[in-house]
Amino acid sequence: MSQKLEVLTYIQKRKGITAMQAFVDLGITRLASRVYELRGDGHLILDYWIRVKTRAGREVKVKRYVLQSKGKK
C-alpha cells in the first residue's frame, strides 16, 4: 500500500491525522508531502492548528489534517 493510501485510510478511519501520528502509527515522516499529493488527486483535505503538550509539559501547536465532510464547502 502506498503512503498516500495509508494516510487517506487513516484520516477516514480516525477522523484526522497529525505528523506525530503519521510517524508513530504509519512510519511516515513527510505527512505534509503526502497531503499535498492527495490534494492534487482531488481529495479535499483541510488543516488547522491544535495545541498539544510535550513530554516536558510545554504547550505547542501542531497541524491536524481532516477530510472535509461531504455536502460542506
Secondary structure, DSSP 8 states (H G I E B T S, - for coil): --HHHHHHHHHHHHS-EEHHHIIIII--S-HHHHHHHHHHTT--EEEEEEEEE-TTS-EEEEEEEEE--TT--
